[in-house]
Amino acid sequence: MVNGNGTAPAEQDQDPRKAIRHYAIAFLIAALLIPVSFFQPFHFVEARLYDLFSTIAPPRPPQPGTVIVAIDEPSLSEIGQRWPWPRNLHAQLIEKLRAAGAKVIALDIIFAEPSTEEADRALAASLGPDVVLAADDVTTPLDQGTQTTRVNPIDAFLNAGATPGITSVDLDGDAYLRRIPSIPDSFAAEALRLSGEPPQPAPENALIQYFGPGRTYPTVSYYQALDPQEFLPPGRFKDKIVLVGLSLKAATSPDSGAPDAFATPYTLFSESLTAGVEVHATILDNLRHGLYAVPVSRPTMAGLMIAAAFLAASLCRKGVSWRTGLSAVFAISLLLIGAWALLRFGRLWAPPALPVAATLGVFGARFGLDYAHERRMRHAVSEAFSRYLSPDLVAQLARNPSALKLGGERRNLSVLFCDVRGFTSLSERLKDEPERLTTLINRLLDPLSEAVLVEGGTIDKYMGDCVMAFWNAPLPSPDHPLRAVRAALRMMEAVGTLNGILREEDGDLAPAFAIGVGINTGDCVVGNVGSRWRYDYSVLGDTVNLASRLESLSKEYGVSLILGPATADAVREHYVLIELDRIAVRGRSTESAIFTIVAPVARSGDPELIKLQDMHARLLTRMRAGQEEEALALIEKCQALAPSLRTYYERLESRLLKNV
């Protein structure tokens, strides 16, 4: 980690053995990550990164290499016929495009079956050596292997001079289309060849560089191409490669599952698919201008991971400090920008995921080793100082030595006091067995303390058989009243469990423990309280005094738990409360109500509980109005509805009978 003045420990760089171990750890991390690059599911991560990186300032051809004639919704509407259209209509389109000066006409439509004789004859008559027709390779898995069947246009169309072009593409496992078809007679390659530009075959697994979402290429509707003089400017198709195919907007959502539309890297942003005919136009420009990206080999990736790990090791060789964080950001940024630059300008794809993982692994390992070293040092300091100071204060001092001073801060806290009932009589009983008395009180204080700690409280002190705890300091806890109440309920449950264990051990001779708990919420002064020689982290204020008083009143009112008004207001959404009484509070001109819990809020709809709340409120009203007889009658009804509060109601009854 860092020393007192914020610099990293330099001694780790001075020992050659530690330096060798440091770089050995870097090499080990890289070596452990290398097999991940061969793990097929991880390739999806690399593919998503390609989607992202390839859409950032992508290279573009000088001008689009094709014009697309789209079979789209306006064309379906204007032509007024359901798809598939008659082939003599396609014949008219070919003749119109040829007359408009198109160099190559490629139809992304498979004519594998005959239609009507007249329509087929018309289409065959329009075909020639400047036309590419779609073909397909159908792959069928068999028990003995895989069978690939070529589906060509019907012979009449091939005999007329048309060239078949394979439109089959290979989707990745996530159904995205990223790879250039590996076949030499693909649809795009054949269109390029007929235009007089025989393409160089792309390397295996070459990645398509897309230039934008759907409709990025110049596109005209099919019905417009049937009458270009009417709908299009002159020379629209002059010396152009024209691709004809489906491009239906209604079918281009990722969830539609529509054929001849594909998810591309831009689907991440546009949330729409790209028509197959536009994908072929993109592949054509990739082949013509060499814009596809070639993934680097796996051995090359292994070398990049090792290099990234050693770069990270060099940047953190002196240990971890705030400068190391900047170095980590620099190293990761360098890897990400380098991967993008290599893709953008070198047309090589080196996925940065594993090099970045190697970098983070080295920084993380160094941080972990330094942190463990400092933890050991802090533990040694804590062991020494905990004999004189509280463990919480020692931990604070280890993190922030400037905290070693008197004074404090004002915070809103929830303070809990818990006292064991009848401890004095138990002490008298066991005055000749001090060891047993100590064992018993320790067995009780252990679960009581655990209840506080489980709810994130701070145990202030033990005062004989009494526990004092508070919440919202030293660490903030926004729901501190609720946590304090939950701790109190855990305490009562723990006492019941311990009593059962003691009965099993000692039978009728076992003591029966009971506790009283008081909780109050309010502003307190919290901090290091003490002298120059001894400090303690504690709380001061009227809130603390009232919490202690509420604990004392719990015995007087015959209940196990009493809440102050602020605590009660904070937990009403979680528990059903009843007002016990109103008491005078120092610093207030009016009496304050005190409360206890009768049930969790989940039972608030219980008819008997609703009836109890109503009768109890009426009881308090009658008592305060001096109507003793009516109050006594209500006490009997409340006792029947709430047996757990019988002692409380009996004491109310005794108080009223004195006034009758």
C-alpha positions, 0 to 999 in steps of 0.5 A, spaced: 500 500 500 502 506 501 506 509 507 505 515 511 507 521 506 503 517 500 509 514 497 509 507 495 514 502 499 520 502 495 524 497 498 520 492 494 523 494 488 530 494 491 530 486 492 531 482 486 528 476 488 521 480 489 522 483 482 523 476 479 517 474 483 513 480 481 514 478 474 513 471 475 506 472 478 504 477 472 507 471 467 502 466 471 496 470 470 497 471 463 498 463 462 492 462 466 488 466 462 491 463 455 486 457 455 480 462 456 481 464 449 480 457 446 473 457 450 467 457 446 463 461 450 468 467 451 468 468 443 461 471 444 464 477 449 470 478 443 464 478 438 460 483 442 467 487 443 468 487 435 461 490 434 462 496 439 469 497 436 467 496 428 462 502 429 467 507 432 469 511 426 469 506 421 472 506 414 468 507 408 469 506 401 470 512 397 463 511 394 457 506 395 459 500 390 452 498 389 445 501 388 439 497 391 432 496 388 428 494 395 422 490 395 419 494 400 412 496 403 411 502 398 412 497 392 407 492 395 402 497 395 403 500 388 404 494 385 398 491 388 400 484 388 402 479 394 409 476 394 412 472 390 410 477 384 410 473 377 417 472 374 415 476 368 415 483 372 422 481 374 423 481 367 420 488 366 425 490 371 431 487 368 430 490 362 428 497 365 435 497 369 439 494 363 436 500 359 438 505 364 445 503 364 446 498 369 453 494 369 450 488 373 444 486 375 444 481 381 437 479 384 437 476 391 431 472 389 432 464 388 428 461 382 429 454 384 422 452 382 418 453 375 412 457 375 408 459 370 411 457 363 409 464 360 412 468 366 418 463 366 419 464 358 419 472 359 424 472 365 429 467 361 428 472 355 431 478 359 437 474 362 444 475 360 451 475 362 450 481 366 445 478 371 446 474 377 441 470 380 441 467 387 443 460 389 443 457 396 447 451 399 443 447 404 446 444 410 443 437 412 446 434 418 446 426 418 448 421 422 454 419 418 456 426 417 453 433 414 450 433 407 451 440 403 446 441 397 447 446 392 440 449 390 441 453 383 436 457 379 432 452 374 436 450 368 432 455 363 435 461 367 442 458 367 442 456 360 439 464 358 446 466 361 445 468 368 450 466 373 448 463 380 451 467 386 451 463 393 447 467 398 448 463 404 451 466 410 454 463 416 451 466 423 455 466 429 452 463 435 448 469 437 445 469 431 449 476 428 452 476 421 459 478 422 463 473 417 465 474 410 462 468 406 468 463 405 466 460 398 469 463 392 462 464 388 458 468 393 453 472 391 457 479 392 463 476 389 460 474 382 457 481 382 464 484 382 466 479 377 461 480 372 463 488 373 470 486 371 473 487 378 475 479 380 475 480 387 481 477 391 478 471 396 478 474 403 482 470 408 478 465 412 474 468 418 474 475 415 470 479 419 465 484 415 466 491 416 459 494 416 458 502 414 451 503 418 445 501 420 439 499 415 438 503 409 445 506 409 446 504 401 443 508 396 436 505 395 430 506 391 423 502 391 422 496 386 416 500 383 420 506 382 426 502 378 420 499 374 419 506 371 426 510 372 424 516 367 418 517 371 421 517 378 428 517 378 433 522 376 437 521 369 443 516 370 441 513 377 443 506 374 448 508 369 454 503 370 452 501 377 452 494 380 444 494 382 442 489 387 435 487 388 432 484 394 427 484 400 427 490 404 421 490 408 421 495 414 416 491 418 420 485 418 426 488 421 425 488 428 430 483 432 424 479 435 420 478 428 425 472 426 423 474 419 427 471 413 433 475 409 434 480 415 440 479 419 443 482 426 449 486 425 453 490 429 449 496 428 443 492 431 446 494 438 444 501 437 439 501 432 435 495 435 433 493 428 435 488 423 439 489 416 436 487 410 440 481 406 440 485 400 444 490 403 448 485 407 451 483 400 452 490 398 456 491 404 460 484 403 461 487 395 464 493 398 469 489 403 471 485 397 472 490 392 476 495 397 479 490 402 475 493 408 474 486 412 478 485 418 482 479 419 482 476 426 489 475 429 491 468 431 491 465 438 498 464 439 498 472 437 493 473 442 497 469 447 503 474 446 499 480 447 496 477 453 503 476 456 506 483 453 500 486 457 501 483 463 508 485 463 506 492 462 502 492 468 507 489 472 512 494 470 507 500 472 506 497 479 513 494 480 514 499 486 507 497 490 500 500 490 499 507 491 494 513 488 499 513 482 498 506 480 490 507 479 492 512 474 497 507 471 492 502 471 487 507 467 493 509 462 494 501 461 487 499 460 486 505 455 492 504 451 490 497 450 483 499 448 485 505 443 491 500 441 485 495 439 481 500 435 487 503 432 489 496 429 482 495 427 481 501 424 488 502 420 491 495 420 484 491 419 486 486 424 482 484 430 485 483 436 480 483 441 482 487 448 478 483 453 483 478 455 489 483 455 485 488 459 483 482 464 491 480 464 492 487 466 487 488 471 489 481 474 496 483 475 494 490 478 489 486 482 494 481 485 499 486 486 494 490 490 492 484 494 499 482 496 500 489 498 493 489 502 495 483 505 502 485 507 499 492 510 493 488 514 498 484 517 502 490 520 495 493 522 494 487 525 500 487 529 499 494 531 492 492 533 494 486 537 499 491 541 494 497 542 487 493 543 490 491 550 489 499 552 484 501 547 477 499 545 478 495 538 473 499 534 478 505 536 484 501 534 481 500 527 479 507 526 486 509 529 490 504 524 486 508 518 486 515 521 491 517 526 489 524 526 483 521 530 487 520 536 484 526 540 479 528 544 472 531 542 467 529 537 461 530 533 453 531 533 449 525 530 442 523 530 443 516 534 439 510 536 441 508 543 439 501 546 440 499 554 438 492 556 438 490 563 438 483 566 432 482 571 433 479 577 440 479 577 441 482 584 437 476 587 441 471 582 447 474 585 445 473 592 443 466 590 450 464 587 454 468 592 458 462 594 459 460 587 462 466 583 465 462 577 458 459 576 455 466 576 460 469 571 459 463 567 452 464 567 452 472 565 457 471 560 453 466 557 447 471 557 451 477 554 454 473 548 448 472 545 445 479 547 452 482 544 451 478 538 444 481 537 447 488 537 453 486 532 448 482 527 444 489 526 450 493 525 450 496 532 456 499 536 457 496 543 459 502 548 460 498 554 458 493 559 455 495 566 455 489 570 449 485 567 447 491 563 449 492 555 449 499 552 449 500 544 448 505 539 447 505 531 449 510 526 456 511 529 462 510 527 459 508 520 452 511 518 446 507 518 440 510 515 435 505 518 438 505 525 432 506 529 429 499 525 436 496 526 436 498 534 429 495 534 430 488 531 436 488 535 432 488 541 427 483 538 433 478 537 435 479 544 429 477 547 429 471 542 436 469 544 434 470 552 428 465 551 433 460 547 438 460 553 433 459 558 431 453 554 438 450 554 439 452 561 433 448 563 435 442 559 442 442 563 440 444 570 432 442 570 428 446 576 434 449 579 436 453 572 435 460 573 430 463 568 433 470 565 429 476 563 431 482 560 428 489 559 430 494 553 429 501 552 431 504 546 431 512 544 433 516 538 435 523 538 441 527 537 448 525 541 455 527 541 459 521 539 467 521 539 473 519 543 471 521 550 477 520 556 483 523 558 490 523 555 492 516 557 485 513 556 480 514 550 473 510 549 469 511 543 462 513 547 456 517 546 453 523 551 447 527 551 439 527 554 438 522 548 442 517 552 439 519 559 432 517 556 434 511 553 437 509 560 430 511 563 426 507 558 430 501 560 428 502 567 421 503 566 420 497 562 420 493 569 415 498 572 410 497 566 411 490 566 413 490 558 420 487 555 421 493 550 419 500 551 421 505 545 421 513 545 417 517 541 422 518 535 424 511 535 417 509 535 415 514 529 421 511 525 419 504 525 411 504 525 411 502 518 414 495 520 411 494 527 404 495 530 405 499 536 401 501 542 402 507 547 404 505 554 403 512 557 406 519 557 412 521 561 415 528 563 422 528 559 427 533 561 428 539 556 420 539 554 414 542 556 409 537 555 409 530 556 412 525 551 409 518 549 412 511 550 411 505 546 411 498 546 411 493 540 405 488 540 406 485 533 409 485 526 406 490 521 404 484 517 399 482 522 396 489 522 389 487 519 388 482 524 381 483 527 383 482 534 389 486 533 385 492 530 380 491 536 386 491 541 388 498 538 381 501 538 380 499 546 387 501 548 386 508 545 379 508 549 382 506 555 388 511 555 383 516 554 378 514 559 384 514 564 386 521 562 379 523 563 379 520 570 373 515 568 376 510 572 370 505 572 370 505 564 377 504 564 377 498 569 372 495 564 376 496 558 382 493 562 379 486 562 377 486 555 384 488 553 387 483 557 383 478 554 386 480 547 393 481 549 395 476 554 402 478 553 401 485 556 397 482 562 402 484 567 402 491 564 394 491 564 395 489 571 399 494 573 394 499 570 389 496 574 392 497 581 394 504 579 386 505 578 384 502 584 388 506 588 384 512 585 377 509 586 
